[in-house]
Amino acid sequence: MSDDARRPVLARRARLRWDAPRSRHVVVVPEGVLALTEEGAEIAALLDGQRPLSAVIDEVVGAHPEAPRALVEADVREFVARLVQRGYVTLEAP
């Protein structure tokens, strides 16, 4: 099954939160905190398990029409892959 059809979702142990002292979004897990860039927070907010990875990519591309699609797509794929590797995100079957 292609990862494009799978639905990325934050792992049950992970929560997306606003960290006021740091003035940025973070992913909180029992082991610690992952501080996100503005772009990372934008992507993480879309990882709700309701849309496939291809739709997440399309939404981010649509929000940044000035950027080349190939660059945005590569960035989203890399970001999601890193979160999956760290266990912050899972890829659910459609």
C-alpha positions in Angstrom: 0.0 0.0 0.0 1.3 3.4 -0.9 2.0 5.9 1.9 0.1 8.5 -0.1 -3.1 6.6 0.6 -2.4 6.1 4.3 -3.7 8.6 6.8 -1.0 10.1 9.1 -2.2 10.8 12.7 -0.4 11.8 15.8 0.3 8.8 18.0 -1.9 8.2 21.0 0.9 9.3 23.3 1.6 12.5 21.4 -0.3 15.9 21.7 0.1 19.0 19.7 0.1 22.0 22.0 0.9 25.7 22.1 3.9 26.4 24.4 3.4 30.0 25.5 6.9 30.4 27.2 8.5 29.3 23.9 6.0 31.0 21.7 5.7 28.0 19.5 3.8 24.8 18.9 5.2 21.6 20.4 4.5 17.9 20.3 4.4 16.6 23.8 5.1 12.9 24.5 5.8 11.2 27.9 9.5 11.2 27.1 9.7 14.9 26.3 8.8 17.8 24.0 9.5 18.3 20.4 9.5 22.0 19.5 8.1 22.7 16.0 8.8 25.4 13.4 5.9 27.4 12.1 5.9 25.1 9.0 6.1 22.0 11.1 3.2 23.1 13.3 1.1 23.8 10.1 1.8 20.2 8.9 1.3 18.6 12.3 -2.1 20.3 12.6 -3.2 18.5 9.5 -2.3 15.0 10.8 -5.7 14.2 12.1 -6.1 10.7 10.7 -9.0 11.9 8.5 -7.1 12.6 5.3 -4.5 10.7 3.4 -0.9 11.9 3.1 -1.6 13.0 -0.5 -4.4 15.4 0.8 -2.1 16.8 3.5 0.4 17.5 0.8 -2.2 19.2 -1.4 -3.4 21.4 1.5 0.1 22.6 2.3 0.8 23.2 -1.4 -2.4 25.2 -1.6 -1.4 27.3 1.4 1.9 28.2 -0.3 1.2 28.8 -4.0 4.5 30.8 -4.2 6.6 27.7 -3.5 7.3 25.0 -6.1 5.0 22.0 -5.5 7.9 19.5 -5.7 9.8 21.3 -2.9 6.7 21.5 -0.6 5.9 17.9 -1.3 9.4 16.8 -0.5 9.4 18.8 2.7 6.1 17.4 3.9 7.1 13.8 3.1 10.4 14.3 5.0 8.7 15.9 8.0 6.1 13.2 8.3 8.7 10.4 7.8 10.8 11.8 10.6 7.8 12.0 12.9 6.9 8.4 12.0 10.5 7.3 12.7 10.4 8.9 16.1 7.1 7.4 17.0 5.2 10.7 17.1 3.0 9.8 14.1 1.5 6.6 12.8 0.2 5.9 9.3 -3.3 4.4 9.4 -4.8 2.3 6.6 -7.5 4.0 4.6 
